[in-house]
Structures are given as C-alpha cells and as structure tokens.
Amino acid sequence: MSSSLFPESHPGRAGIEIRELITSSLARAKPAVAGDADLNPGYARAPRPLRPAAVLVGLVERPAGTTVLFTRRTDGLRHHAGQISFPGGGCEPEDADATACALRETREEIGLEAGWIEVVGRLNSYVTGTGYAITPVVGFIRPGFAVTPDPSEVAEIFEVPLAFLLDPANHQRGSRTIAGATRHFYAIPYGDYYIWGATASMLVDLHRKVYGR
C-alpha cells in the first residue's frame, strides 16, 4: 500500500462542537479499568504480570464530520491477524508514559507524526485475557497528513464516521467459541469492516463518557 495524502480541511461548526464535547467529557472522567471480563464473568486473564500497552483513538476533523482512524492488521501476524484495531502496541522502556507509547507506535505503524495529533484525554484502561493493560489515548488529528503503513503489520488504513460509531443503535453484542469457551464481546460492524473486541469496547466507553450512559 503506497503513501496516501488526505486533503487539507478544517472542521465546521458541528466538528467544533463534538471536539468541545469530547474534550470536556474526558477532562471530567475518572480513571477506571475495563476489560474482557466485563461481559464474561469468571473469564480469567493469562496468569502473568500485565504488560502495559497503548493505542491512539484518532479523531480526524473532516468538513463532512469527524471520523475515526483505524487499521486492518495483516493476515500473517501471529496475534490478531486481519483484525480491525487502533494504531498502537506494547510500551517500551523509553516511553515516558502511555501517551508517548501511543504516539510512537502510531508513527511506527502508519507513519503519522505526533505533530498532527492533539491529545485530549484517555479512556478506561482495558485489560485483555492475553495479559495486556491497554491505555486508549484520544487525540484529534489535523487533516492534511500523510500515512505510510508498515507492510509487516498494517494491511489497510481507513476511517469511519464518528457519529456512526457513537450511535448506540450500532453497538451489538456477539460471541465466539475460543479455546472451548464461549466469549462475549461488543461489535460495531461497518460495511465490510467488523470492529469487535477491545476496539469496539473502547468505542462504547467513549460513547458512555460523552453521553453519560
């Protein structure tokens, strides 16, 4: 996949209003922990210390409305192959904090530099059954940026309207049998894209923080 350049643009009044709403909502939010166990009582994570990780919930301010930036992981990855995710990954010793981790991973995965991103807050930390404690870092992305995906990790970069993702009518619950056990999860299908698991749960958390329900 070659580099792509999204057009320069600026948010309209609706975009400014959603920015203000999200920014103020995250400023008031109290830190909390969510995870796979929320929809799966008794679901135990891997028996080892949690590894810190962070992702960027990138909100792109388009004239037609704010969108959310996603990646589709390559099919050859050992973990989460082909899944829809936010750019991000495990934190390294050189990362000052979760924000630094999310911005570094975003640059490494899709070539998006931190100068295009204004971080405005965080969502609930998310603990996975595989032993990660993920911090979702929320940031507004100024249009006009270029992206260059790392072909070893990212098969596709795409955007979905934020209004669609925050509409509770689009929040579904699904289940799959994993290692002989039924696992329940949130899902937000969009066209040919199936957003589910931790990524969908983070979007549900964003909805709850913004709209208080």
C-alpha positions in Angstrom: 0.0 0.0 0.0 1.6 3.3 -1.0 1.6 6.6 0.9 -1.7 8.4 0.8 -2.4 12.1 1.4 -5.7 13.2 2.9 -6.8 16.7 1.8 -6.3 19.8 3.8 -9.5 20.9 5.5 -10.9 22.4 8.7 -13.8 21.3 10.9 -17.2 23.1 10.6 -19.3 24.2 13.5 -20.5 20.6 14.1 -16.9 19.4 14.3 -16.0 22.1 16.8 -19.0 21.2 19.0 -18.1 17.5 19.1 -14.5 18.4 19.8 -15.6 20.5 22.8 -18.0 17.8 24.0 -15.3 15.1 23.9 -12.6 17.2 25.4 -14.8 18.3 28.3 -16.2 14.9 28.9 -12.7 13.3 29.1 -11.5 16.1 31.4 -14.3 15.2 33.8 -13.8 11.4 33.5 -12.3 9.5 36.5 -9.7 6.8 35.6 -11.2 3.3 35.6 -10.3 -0.2 34.4 -12.4 -2.2 32.0 -11.7 -5.5 30.2 -12.6 -8.8 28.6 -14.1 -9.9 31.9 -16.8 -7.2 31.9 -19.0 -9.3 29.5 -17.6 -12.6 30.6 -17.9 -13.2 34.4 -15.3 -15.6 35.6 -13.1 -15.0 32.5 -9.5 -15.1 33.7 -6.7 -13.4 32.0 -3.3 -15.1 31.3 -1.5 -15.8 34.6 1.4 -13.4 34.3 2.0 -9.8 35.1 0.1 -7.4 32.9 2.1 -5.8 30.1 1.4 -2.1 29.5 0.3 -1.1 26.0 -1.4 2.0 24.5 -3.4 2.8 21.3 -4.4 6.0 19.6 -8.1 6.7 19.2 -7.5 9.2 16.4 -10.4 11.6 15.6 -9.9 13.2 12.2 -11.7 16.5 11.7 -13.2 16.3 8.3 -15.5 19.0 6.8 -18.3 16.4 6.4 -17.9 15.3 10.0 -15.4 13.8 12.4 -14.1 10.3 11.6 -12.1 7.7 13.5 -8.8 6.3 12.1 -8.4 2.5 12.0 -6.0 0.0 10.7 -6.6 -3.5 9.4 -3.8 -5.8 10.5 -2.1 -8.1 8.1 -3.2 -11.7 7.8 0.3 -13.1 8.6 0.6 -11.7 12.1 0.9 -14.2 15.0 -1.7 -12.3 17.1 -5.0 -10.6 15.9 -4.3 -11.3 12.3 -6.7 -9.4 9.9 -8.5 -7.7 12.8 -9.6 -4.0 12.9 -7.7 -2.0 15.5 -6.4 1.3 16.5 -2.7 2.0 15.9 -0.7 1.1 19.0 1.1 -1.6 20.8 3.2 -2.6 23.7 5.0 0.1 25.7 8.8 0.2 25.7 11.2 1.4 28.5 12.0 4.5 26.5 8.3 5.6 26.5 7.7 8.3 29.1 4.1 7.3 29.5 1.1 5.8 27.7 0.7 8.9 25.5 4.3 8.6 24.4 3.8 4.9 23.7 0.6 5.5 21.6 2.3 8.3 19.5 5.4 6.2 18.9 3.5 3.2 17.9 1.3 5.3 15.6 4.4 6.7 13.9 6.0 3.3 13.5 2.8 1.5 12.2 1.3 4.1 9.9 3.9 6.9 9.6 1.7 9.5 11.2 3.8 12.0 13.1 2.9 13.3 16.5 2.8 16.9 15.3 -0.5 16.2 13.5 -2.1 15.0 16.7 -3.6 16.9 19.7 -4.1 14.6 22.6 -7.1 15.5 24.7 -7.5 12.6 27.2 -7.8 8.9 27.8 -10.5 6.3 28.1 -10.7 3.5 30.6 -7.7 1.2 30.7 -8.6 -2.1 29.1 -7.3 -5.5 30.5 -7.2 -8.3 28.0 -7.3 -12.0 28.7 -3.9 -12.3 27.0 -2.3 -10.2 29.7 -2.2 -6.6 28.3 -3.3 -3.5 30.1 -4.1 -1.1 27.2 -4.5 2.6 27.6 -6.6 4.2 24.9 -5.3 7.7 24.2 -7.7 10.0 22.5 -6.4 12.7 20.1 -7.7 14.9 17.3 -5.8 14.7 14.0 -5.4 17.7 11.8 -6.3 16.8 8.2 -3.6 17.1 5.5 -1.5 14.3 7.0 0.3 11.5 5.0 0.3 7.9 6.1 2.8 5.1 5.2 1.7 1.8 6.7 4.3 -0.7 7.9 3.6 -3.6 5.4 4.6 -6.2 8.0 1.8 -5.1 10.4 -0.8 -3.0 8.5 -2.7 -4.1 5.5 -5.1 -1.1 5.3 -5.8 2.3 6.9 -9.3 3.6 6.8 -11.8 6.0 8.5 -15.3 5.5 9.9 -17.7 8.4 10.8 -17.6 9.1 14.5 -21.4 9.7 14.5 -21.9 6.1 13.3 -19.6 4.6 16.0 -21.2 6.6 18.8 -24.7 5.7 17.9 -25.8 3.0 20.4 -28.1 1.5 17.8 -24.9 0.3 16.1 -23.5 -1.3 19.3 -24.0 -5.1 19.1 -23.1 -8.0 21.3 -21.6 -11.1 19.7 -20.0 -14.3 20.9 -17.4 -16.8 19.7 -16.0 -20.1 21.0 -12.4 -19.6 21.9 -10.3 -22.5 23.4 -13.6 -24.3 24.1 -15.3 -21.5 26.0 -17.9 -19.0 24.8 -16.6 -15.5 24.9 -19.0 -12.5 24.6 -17.9 -9.1 23.2 -19.0 -5.8 21.7 -19.1 -5.4 18.0 -19.7 -2.5 15.6 -20.0 -3.7 12.0 -19.5 -1.0 9.4 -19.8 -2.1 5.7 -17.2 -4.8 5.1 -15.4 -4.0 8.4 -16.2 -5.9 11.6 -15.0 -3.9 14.5 -15.1 -6.0 17.7 -13.5 -7.0 20.9 -11.3 -4.5 22.8 -11.5 -1.9 19.9 -15.3 -1.9 20.0 -15.4 -1.8 23.8 -13.2 1.3 23.8 -15.7 3.0 21.4 -18.6 2.0 23.7 -16.7 3.5 26.6 -16.2 6.8 24.5 -20.0 6.9 23.9 -20.7 6.5 27.7 -18.2 9.1 28.7 -19.5 11.6 26.1 -23.3 11.0 26.6 -23.2 9.7 30.2 -25.0 6.4 29.6 
